[in-house]
Every structure is written in C-alpha cells, then in structure tokens.
Amino acid sequence: MLAQDQIVVIINAAAERSADPMFADVPTTAELGANVNMSVSRGFAFRASTDESIIAYWSGIFEKVTSNADFLAEAQMQGLPIYFMDYKAANEFAAAEMAFFQELLAD
C-alpha cells in the first residue's frame, strides 16, 4: 500500500468521492464539472482449450469471493464497485466491449 507522502492524487474520475480516508480530499470529475466516470473491468482468462468444468469451478470461486461481506466492505472503503459476472456473462460483455471499441476506432 502507498503512503500518503508517496503519491499525489489530483482527481478521481468518479461521480462520488472515495470512502478511503487516504483519498477523501481528492475531488471528483463530477465536482469539477466534467461528466467523466471511468471504471475498469477486471477478470481472469483461461486458454480456449480449457475444459468448461474448470472454468465453471473458478467462476464459482470468484462468485463466492465477490459476495463475501469482508471483501465487499474493503472494496467499498477503497471505492471499488464489485459487479460479479459468471464466465458466460463475462464473455458476452467482453465481446460487446470489443465491438464497441472497434466501431469507435473505425471512424
């Protein structure tokens, strides 16, 4: 973890301020008049040849972790929204995101 004297955060690209005391005084893009809300989707990838039962197993593990009350409390304190998607929904989401950015970059 970074100490407060190791980094200077000047803006939080979110609608609400972070609940983390380290970043509580950092203004948001919304406060500064910009309608910008950045988020990052994270996930795990397996080789295409991986047996679906293995992928389903790990998907279930991640679902348990992301529904754990302690994990959710820590994530909330850090201002990290948690949205679990099982592996099938995540694949659909990734395909839609890829199509969106390919269209955006084609213009």
Short mmCIF file of the C-alpha atoms (twelve columns), coordinates in Angstrom:
data_MODEL
# 
_entry.id   MODEL 
# 
loop_
_atom_site.group_PDB 
_atom_site.id 
_atom_site.type_symbol 
_atom_site.label_atom_id 
_atom_site.label_alt_id 
_atom_site.label_comp_id 
_atom_site.label_asym_id 
_atom_site.label_seq_id 
_atom_site.Cartn_x 
_atom_site.Cartn_y 
_atom_site.Cartn_z 
_atom_site.pdbx_PDB_model_num 
ATOM 1   C CA . MET A 1   0.000   0.000   0.000   1 
ATOM 2   C CA . LEU A 2   1.225   3.504   -0.768  1 
ATOM 3   C CA . ALA A 3   1.820   6.041   1.960   1 
ATOM 4   C CA . GLN A 4   0.262   9.456   1.547   1 
ATOM 5   C CA . ASP A 5   3.636   11.078  1.008   1 
ATOM 6   C CA . GLN A 6   4.499   8.761   -1.922  1 
ATOM 7   C CA . ILE A 7   1.858   9.918   -4.374  1 
ATOM 8   C CA . VAL A 8   -0.242  12.974  -5.128  1 
ATOM 9   C CA . VAL A 9   -3.684  12.178  -6.493  1 
ATOM 10  C CA . ILE A 10  -5.213  15.230  -8.147  1 
ATOM 11  C CA . ILE A 11  -8.553  13.905  -9.390  1 
ATOM 12  C CA . ASN A 12  -10.841 10.899  -9.048  1 
ATOM 13  C CA . ALA A 13  -12.680 10.014  -12.271 1 
ATOM 14  C CA . ALA A 14  -15.893 9.116   -10.483 1 
ATOM 15  C CA . ALA A 15  -19.246 10.531  -9.508  1 
ATOM 16  C CA . GLU A 16  -18.576 10.238  -5.754  1 
ATOM 17  C CA . ARG A 17  -15.541 10.732  -3.554  1 
ATOM 18  C CA . SER A 18  -13.644 7.713   -2.344  1 
ATOM 19  C CA . ALA A 19  -14.561 6.361   1.087   1 
ATOM 20  C CA . ASP A 20  -10.878 5.543   1.615   1 
ATOM 21  C CA . PRO A 21  -9.508  8.142   4.076   1 
ATOM 22  C CA . MET A 22  -6.308  8.357   2.011   1 
ATOM 23  C CA . PHE A 23  -8.303  9.809   -0.906  1 
ATOM 24  C CA . ALA A 24  -11.183 11.505  0.908   1 
ATOM 25  C CA . ASP A 25  -9.985  15.002  -0.034  1 
ATOM 26  C CA . VAL A 26  -9.481  14.222  -3.721  1 
ATOM 27  C CA . PRO A 27  -12.131 15.976  -5.848  1 
ATOM 28  C CA . THR A 28  -14.106 14.042  -8.418  1 
ATOM 29  C CA . THR A 29  -14.501 14.852  -12.078 1 
ATOM 30  C CA . ALA A 30  -18.188 15.443  -11.339 1 
ATOM 31  C CA . GLU A 31  -17.316 18.068  -8.710  1 
ATOM 32  C CA . LEU A 32  -15.097 19.807  -11.226 1 
ATOM 33  C CA . GLY A 33  -17.842 19.917  -13.835 1 
ATOM 34  C CA . ALA A 34  -16.750 17.075  -16.089 1 
ATOM 35  C CA . ASN A 35  -19.179 14.268  -16.837 1 
ATOM 36  C CA . VAL A 36  -16.464 11.595  -16.754 1 
ATOM 37  C CA . ASN A 37  -16.758 8.357   -14.839 1 
ATOM 38  C CA . MET A 38  -14.006 5.835   -15.507 1 
ATOM 39  C CA . SER A 39  -14.162 2.248   -14.413 1 
ATOM 40  C CA . VAL A 40  -12.000 -0.759  -15.048 1 
ATOM 41  C CA . SER A 41  -13.302 -4.237  -15.691 1 
ATOM 42  C CA . ARG A 42  -11.131 -6.997  -14.316 1 
ATOM 43  C CA . GLY A 43  -11.236 -10.695 -14.853 1 
ATOM 44  C CA . PHE A 44  -9.298  -13.893 -15.359 1 
ATOM 45  C CA . ALA A 45  -8.623  -15.628 -18.630 1 
ATOM 46  C CA . PHE A 46  -8.100  -19.274 -19.472 1 
ATOM 47  C CA . ARG A 47  -6.800  -20.886 -22.623 1 
ATOM 48  C CA . ALA A 48  -9.548  -21.573 -25.137 1 
ATOM 49  C CA . SER A 49  -8.821  -25.293 -24.780 1 
ATOM 50  C CA . THR A 50  -9.544  -25.305 -21.016 1 
ATOM 51  C CA . ASP A 51  -12.283 -27.726 -20.021 1 
ATOM 52  C CA . GLU A 52  -15.511 -25.845 -19.298 1 
ATOM 53  C CA . SER A 53  -15.886 -27.582 -15.918 1 
ATOM 54  C CA . ILE A 54  -12.609 -25.996 -14.775 1 
ATOM 55  C CA . ILE A 55  -13.742 -22.569 -15.930 1 
ATOM 56  C CA . ALA A 56  -17.109 -23.060 -14.191 1 
ATOM 57  C CA . TYR A 57  -15.330 -24.125 -10.998 1 
ATOM 58  C CA . TRP A 58  -13.212 -20.971 -10.881 1 
ATOM 59  C CA . SER A 59  -16.183 -18.827 -11.824 1 
ATOM 60  C CA . GLY A 60  -17.942 -20.223 -8.747  1 
ATOM 61  C CA . ILE A 61  -14.943 -19.455 -6.544  1 
ATOM 62  C CA . PHE A 62  -14.863 -15.840 -7.754  1 
ATOM 63  C CA . GLU A 63  -18.596 -15.541 -7.140  1 
ATOM 64  C CA . LYS A 64  -18.076 -16.656 -3.523  1 
ATOM 65  C CA . VAL A 65  -15.206 -14.210 -3.023  1 
ATOM 66  C CA . THR A 66  -17.086 -11.287 -4.538  1 
ATOM 67  C CA . SER A 67  -20.096 -11.935 -2.304  1 
ATOM 68  C CA . ASN A 68  -18.018 -12.174 0.902   1 
ATOM 69  C CA . ALA A 69  -19.049 -9.419  3.341   1 
ATOM 70  C CA . ASP A 70  -15.463 -8.642  4.442   1 
ATOM 71  C CA . PHE A 71  -14.260 -8.440  0.852   1 
ATOM 72  C CA . LEU A 72  -17.165 -6.167  -0.107  1 
ATOM 73  C CA . ALA A 73  -16.552 -3.887  2.891   1 
ATOM 74  C CA . GLU A 74  -12.872 -3.486  1.967   1 
ATOM 75  C CA . ALA A 75  -13.731 -2.849  -1.670  1 
ATOM 76  C CA . GLN A 76  -16.330 -0.239  -0.689  1 
ATOM 77  C CA . MET A 77  -13.842 1.535   1.559   1 
ATOM 78  C CA . GLN A 78  -11.490 1.777   -1.407  1 
ATOM 79  C CA . GLY A 79  -14.257 2.997   -3.704  1 
ATOM 80  C CA . LEU A 80  -14.144 -0.157  -5.828  1 
ATOM 81  C CA . PRO A 81  -17.548 -1.233  -7.068  1 
ATOM 82  C CA . ILE A 82  -17.857 -5.001  -7.352  1 
ATOM 83  C CA . TYR A 83  -20.000 -6.442  -10.137 1 
ATOM 84  C CA . PHE A 84  -19.689 -10.182 -10.474 1 
ATOM 85  C CA . MET A 85  -20.364 -11.792 -13.851 1 
ATOM 86  C CA . ASP A 86  -20.142 -15.515 -14.359 1 
ATOM 87  C CA . TYR A 87  -17.874 -16.636 -17.174 1 
ATOM 88  C CA . LYS A 88  -20.645 -16.770 -19.771 1 
ATOM 89  C CA . ALA A 89  -21.868 -13.250 -18.998 1 
ATOM 90  C CA . ALA A 90  -18.270 -12.014 -18.895 1 
ATOM 91  C CA . ASN A 91  -17.595 -13.426 -22.362 1 
ATOM 92  C CA . GLU A 92  -20.686 -11.660 -23.722 1 
ATOM 93  C CA . PHE A 93  -19.642 -8.425  -22.010 1 
ATOM 94  C CA . ALA A 94  -16.096 -8.647  -23.406 1 
ATOM 95  C CA . ALA A 95  -17.395 -9.292  -26.924 1 
ATOM 96  C CA . ALA A 96  -19.731 -6.290  -26.709 1 
ATOM 97  C CA . GLU A 97  -16.927 -4.055  -25.399 1 
ATOM 98  C CA . MET A 98  -14.600 -5.198  -28.178 1 
ATOM 99  C CA . ALA A 99  -17.255 -4.481  -30.816 1 
ATOM 100 C CA . PHE A 100 -17.923 -1.036  -29.328 1 
ATOM 101 C CA . PHE A 101 -14.262 -0.018  -29.381 1 
ATOM 102 C CA . GLN A 102 -13.672 -1.451  -32.837 1 
ATOM 103 C CA . GLU A 103 -16.558 0.631   -34.155 1 
ATOM 104 C CA . LEU A 104 -15.350 3.698   -32.267 1 
ATOM 105 C CA . LEU A 105 -11.839 3.372   -33.657 1 
ATOM 106 C CA . ALA A 106 -13.064 2.688   -37.189 1 
ATOM 107 C CA . ASP A 107 -14.448 6.217   -37.502 1 
# 
